[in-house]
């Protein structure tokens, strides 16, 4: 009887050791992370080269696939309204250009940047 108990303990301990090693080695494989690769970055829009003095609303699509993106607009672009200033993946939104009530044409540059290092400049030129 004592021999059977010792044999049972020995087999159980072997089984537990094998299970422990299998768990350790399989968890090491899971810790091997692959660095994500940046995807393409593309910006399309319906903004005309010369915006009428009465302004308007235009479609802007930012397709950053796996990248994040953000919009930088200087103080000279206060008359250009873009609601969503950052995000990721693909986003389509409206850009609203206010009416030009000054007596001169105006121009502003808006930068759209991506985490993959891409940058797109949007130049807004509005008639007087």
GIZIHU-V107264 format. One record per pair of residues at least 24 apart in sequence whose C-alpha atoms are under 7 Angstrom apart, sorted by the first residue. I is the first residue (numbers start at 1). GAP is how many residues later the second one is. D is the distance in Angstrom with one decimal. If there is no record, write none. Layout:
i->{I/I}
gap->{GAP/GAP}
d->{D/D}
//
This chain:
i->{38/38/38/39/39/39/40/40/41/41/49/50/50/50/51/51/51/52/52/53/53/53/53/53/54/54/55/55/55/55/56/56/56/57/57/57/57/58/58/58/59/59/59/59/60/60/60/60/61/61/61/62/62/62/63/63/63/64/64/64/65/65/67/67/67/68/68/69/69/69/69/70/70/70/71/71/71/72/72/72/73/73/73/76/77/77/100/102/103/104}
gap->{28/29/78/26/27/28/24/25/24/77/76/75/76/77/74/75/76/74/75/46/47/73/74/75/45/46/42/43/44/45/40/41/42/37/38/39/40/36/37/38/33/34/35/36/32/33/34/35/30/31/32/28/29/30/26/27/28/24/25/26/24/25/47/48/49/46/47/43/44/45/46/42/43/44/40/41/42/38/39/40/36/37/38/32/31/32/28/26/25/24}
d->{6.2/6.1/5.5/5.7/5.4/6.4/6.3/6.3/6.7/6.8/6.6/5.3/5.7/6.7/6.0/4.5/6.1/5.9/5.4/5.7/5.1/6.0/4.9/5.4/4.3/6.2/4.9/5.0/4.5/6.9/5.8/5.3/6.8/6.3/5.6/4.4/6.3/5.5/5.1/6.4/6.9/5.8/4.7/6.1/5.7/5.4/6.0/6.5/5.7/4.2/6.4/5.6/5.3/6.4/5.9/4.1/6.4/6.1/4.8/5.8/4.4/6.3/6.3/5.6/6.4/5.7/5.4/6.9/5.5/4.3/6.2/5.8/5.5/6.7/5.7/4.5/6.3/5.9/5.1/6.4/6.8/4.7/6.4/5.6/5.0/6.8/6.2/6.7/5.8/4.9}
//
